Amino acid sequence: MGSICLEPRNRFTLIGALMVVIGLMFLIYMGDAMIHSTKQYWNGVDSIERVDH
């Protein structure tokens, strides 16, 4: 009976750890995309300013 009670807890722990890993991967991906798009934006602003002046 002891092993039957521990099985769902272990499963929930595994699912929780998997969700944390997926969440961290998503945050890293989104952060990288934001950095990349911000660099592209500022490079575009710099080139527009150079043309105007």
Residue frames as qw, qx, qy, qz and C-alpha x, y, z in Angstrom:
[[0.000, 0.885, 0.466, 0.000, 0.00, 0.00, 0.00],
 [0.343, -0.734, 0.086, 0.581, 2.91, 2.34, 0.65],
 [0.335, -0.131, 0.575, 0.735, 4.21, 2.10, -2.91],
 [0.152, 0.631, 0.689, 0.324, 0.72, 2.68, -4.32],
 [0.153, -0.919, -0.278, 0.234, 0.44, 5.96, -2.37],
 [0.368, -0.606, 0.291, 0.642, 3.87, 7.14, -3.49],
 [0.485, 0.247, 0.646, 0.536, 3.32, 6.47, -7.19],
 [0.176, 0.861, 0.413, 0.238, 0.92, 9.40, -7.87],
 [0.315, -0.899, 0.058, 0.298, 3.12, 11.74, -5.81],
 [0.529, -0.313, 0.518, 0.595, 6.17, 10.76, -7.88],
 [0.394, 0.514, 0.614, 0.451, 4.19, 11.21, -11.08],
 [0.016, -0.962, -0.269, -0.039, 3.05, 14.69, -10.00],
 [0.448, -0.723, 0.261, 0.456, 6.63, 15.59, -9.06],
 [0.521, 0.012, 0.607, 0.600, 7.84, 14.49, -12.48],
 [0.238, 0.742, 0.528, 0.337, 5.08, 16.43, -14.23],
 [0.217, -0.954, -0.098, 0.183, 5.86, 19.51, -12.11],
 [0.497, -0.510, 0.412, 0.569, 9.57, 19.32, -12.92],
 [0.452, 0.308, 0.635, 0.546, 8.77, 18.90, -16.61],
 [0.081, 0.898, 0.405, 0.148, 6.49, 21.96, -16.52],
 [0.349, -0.846, 0.118, 0.384, 9.23, 24.01, -14.84],
 [0.513, -0.208, 0.556, 0.620, 11.73, 22.99, -17.52],
 [0.319, 0.575, 0.611, 0.441, 9.27, 23.80, -20.32],
 [0.100, -0.958, -0.260, 0.068, 8.47, 27.14, -18.69],
 [0.425, -0.687, 0.284, 0.516, 12.15, 28.06, -18.40],
 [0.478, 0.087, 0.627, 0.609, 12.78, 27.08, -22.01],
 [0.179, 0.789, 0.525, 0.262, 9.83, 29.26, -23.09],
 [0.233, -0.938, -0.060, 0.249, 11.09, 32.24, -21.07],
 [0.485, -0.435, 0.455, 0.607, 14.60, 31.88, -22.52],
 [0.403, 0.372, 0.656, 0.518, 13.17, 31.64, -26.05],
 [0.043, 0.906, 0.403, 0.121, 10.95, 34.70, -25.58],
 [0.366, -0.828, 0.110, 0.409, 13.77, 36.69, -23.99],
 [0.498, -0.171, 0.556, 0.644, 16.10, 35.85, -26.88],
 [0.287, 0.601, 0.612, 0.425, 13.43, 36.84, -29.40],
 [0.117, -0.959, -0.241, 0.093, 12.85, 40.15, -27.60],
 [0.446, -0.637, 0.303, 0.551, 16.58, 40.92, -27.53],
 [0.462, 0.112, 0.637, 0.606, 16.93, 40.07, -31.22],
 [0.171, 0.762, 0.539, 0.315, 13.94, 42.18, -32.28],
 [0.253, -0.924, -0.089, 0.273, 15.07, 45.10, -30.09],
 [0.474, -0.411, 0.437, 0.645, 18.53, 45.02, -31.71],
 [0.352, 0.392, 0.650, 0.548, 16.92, 44.99, -35.14],
 [0.020, -0.909, -0.414, -0.040, 14.68, 47.91, -34.16],
 [0.330, -0.836, 0.108, 0.425, 17.56, 50.03, -32.87],
 [0.474, -0.134, 0.565, 0.662, 19.68, 49.24, -35.94],
 [0.236, 0.633, 0.614, 0.409, 16.75, 50.41, -38.07],
 [0.167, -0.949, -0.228, 0.143, 16.38, 53.61, -36.02],
 [0.464, -0.579, 0.308, 0.595, 20.11, 54.33, -36.36],
 [0.410, 0.150, 0.622, 0.650, 20.00, 53.91, -40.13],
 [0.083, 0.825, 0.513, 0.223, 16.95, 56.21, -40.39],
 [0.308, -0.890, -0.042, 0.333, 18.68, 58.88, -38.28],
 [0.495, -0.322, 0.452, 0.668, 21.81, 58.70, -40.46],
 [0.314, 0.472, 0.624, 0.538, 19.72, 59.25, -43.61],
 [0.078, -0.916, -0.392, -0.042, 17.91, 62.25, -42.08],
 [0.316, -0.881, 0.138, 0.322, 21.08, 64.01, -40.96]]
